[in-house]
Amino acid sequence: MILEALASAVLGLVLAWAAARRLSRRLPARPLVFSTGIAGSLFGDFVTHTALGPGTAWLSLVGAAVISAASLSLLLRPTGRMRRSATA
């Protein structure tokens, strides 16, 4: 269980690093991105492990990756092209 939580935290850190590197202009400060990735991954692991039970470590890591990516996507800001004009 400890190794599963550690693996999901590392997975969240890697996903947050990749998002911060690829989408740096559209994300807030890096510490917020990294903490959101790790927290989302740990929460996803907890939810998946609770739903599926013990013995499903790989599926728990998949759930951790999905929830971490979803929580990181909530931090994205729109680009300048997508904003509406103030006169409309």
C-alpha positions in Angstrom: 0.0 0.0 0.0 2.9 2.4 0.8 4.6 1.6 -2.4 1.4 2.1 -4.4 0.9 5.5 -2.8 4.5 6.4 -3.5 4.2 5.3 -7.1 1.1 7.3 -7.6 2.7 10.4 -6.1 5.7 10.0 -8.5 3.2 9.5 -11.4 1.4 12.8 -10.4 4.7 14.6 -10.2 5.7 13.4 -13.7 2.3 14.4 -15.1 2.6 17.8 -13.5 6.1 18.3 -14.8 5.0 17.4 -18.3 2.1 19.7 -18.1 4.2 22.6 -16.7 6.8 22.0 -19.4 4.3 21.8 -22.3 1.7 24.3 -21.2 3.7 26.8 -19.2 2.0 29.9 -20.6 -1.5 28.6 -19.8 -0.8 27.4 -16.2 -0.4 29.3 -12.9 2.7 29.1 -10.8 4.7 25.8 -10.8 4.3 25.0 -7.1 0.6 25.0 -7.6 0.8 22.8 -10.6 3.1 20.3 -8.9 1.0 20.1 -5.7 -2.2 19.7 -7.7 -0.7 16.9 -9.8 0.5 15.0 -6.7 -2.7 15.6 -4.7 -4.9 14.6 -7.7 -2.8 11.5 -8.2 -3.0 10.4 -4.5 -6.8 11.1 -4.4 -7.3 9.1 -7.6 -5.3 6.2 -6.2 -7.4 6.3 -3.0 -10.7 6.4 -4.9 -9.7 3.6 -7.3 -8.3 1.4 -4.6 -11.4 1.9 -2.4 -13.7 1.1 -5.3 -11.8 -2.0 -6.6 -10.3 -3.3 -3.5 -6.8 -4.8 -2.8 -4.8 -6.5 -5.5 -5.4 -4.1 -8.3 -2.3 -1.9 -8.1 -2.1 -1.3 -11.9 -5.7 -0.2 -12.1 -5.2 2.0 -9.2 -2.3 3.7 -10.9 -4.4 4.2 -14.0 -7.1 5.8 -11.9 -4.5 8.0 -10.3 -3.3 9.1 -13.7 -6.8 9.9 -14.8 -7.7 12.0 -11.8 -4.4 13.8 -11.8 -4.8 14.7 -15.4 -8.3 15.9 -14.8 -7.3 18.0 -11.9 -4.4 19.5 -13.8 -6.7 20.4 -16.7 -8.8 22.5 -14.3 -5.9 24.8 -13.9 -5.6 25.7 -17.6 -6.4 29.3 -18.6 -7.7 30.1 -22.0 -5.4 31.5 -24.7 -5.6 35.1 -25.9 -7.4 34.0 -29.1 -10.3 32.5 -27.3 -11.2 35.5 -25.1 -14.3 37.5 -25.8 -14.1 41.2 -26.5 -15.2 43.7 -23.9 -17.7 45.4 -26.1 -19.8 42.3 -26.7 
